[in-house]
Every structure is written in C-alpha cells, then in structure tokens.
Amino acid sequence: MAELKYKPVSHDHEAFLKNAQKREGFRKAYKDLEEEYTLVREMLSARSKSGLTQEAVAELMGTTKSAVSRLESAGKHAPSLTTLKKYAQAVGCNLEIKLVPRSCPTKHSTGRAKKQRTG
C-alpha cells in the first residue's frame, strides 16, 4: 500500500460560524446537531494529525471512501460504536465515551433518586 499524506484545506471555522449565524434558522439547527458537529471536528482533527486521506482510512477500516465521507458528515446518520472504534483505530486513536452528569437533575432522575432514598 502506498502511504498517502493528507494535506488539509485551511478553513476558518469561527469565521464560517459567525457568517452562518446570520442565516434564519441556523442557530437552532446548529444547536440541535452540536454534539454531532463536535464529534466530526474531533474525527477530522484526528485524521489530519494522522496524515491519512479518506481513502487510506477506508482501507484500514475495510470499507469505502464514501462510507468514511458519510462518517465525517454531521447529521447524515448515526454511526455504530463498532464503526467509531474502527475509525479511531485507523487514525491511531483510542475511542472514549463517557456519561457526564448534568448540572441540574431532570425531573425523571429526581423522582428515581427520591424513591431510592425512601426505599
């Protein structure tokens, strides 16, 4: 396999967001997909640091370039945990998933905690 080095195109994400905020409905749509956008930024950053193209990542994952392209697109579909692990391994990373407590409990969790305390 000939190793290809990925050369990212410069992109000023902050400038893009500032300009996009002017469009009607953008803020809500972006907020609704905020977690997905964060994941995609991390994936693109990891691939860039690894110096790999989508084609090279696809080969390492045993899939196609178009599948990698879909993975790197927010809001298109929800990848499985297995697929995310394969992607992480291909770009030389470990995948970490964690649950982070909210700052204020939801009604559902408060009710459950209350039931557990009263037993």
WOWOTA-V621070 format. One record per backbone hydrogen bond with DSSP energy under -1.0 kcal/mol. CO is the residue of the C=O (numbers start at 1). NH is the residue of the N-H. Records with the same first field share a line. If there is no record, write none. Layout:
# WOWOTA-V621070
CO->NH, NH
This chain:
# WOWOTA-V621070
11->13
12->16
13->17
14->18
15->19
16->20
17->21
19->22
20->23
23->26
25->29
26->30
27->31
28->32
29->33
31->34
33->37
34->38
35->39
36->40
37->41
38->42
39->43
40->44
41->45
42->46
43->47
44->48
45->49
46->50
47->52
51->6
53->57
54->58
55->59
56->60
57->61
58->62, 63
64->68
65->69
66->70
67->71
68->72
70->73
73->76
80->84
81->85
82->86
83->87
84->88
85->89
86->90
87->91
88->93
89->92
106->110
107->111
108->112
109->113
110->114
111->115
112->116
113->117
114->118
115->119
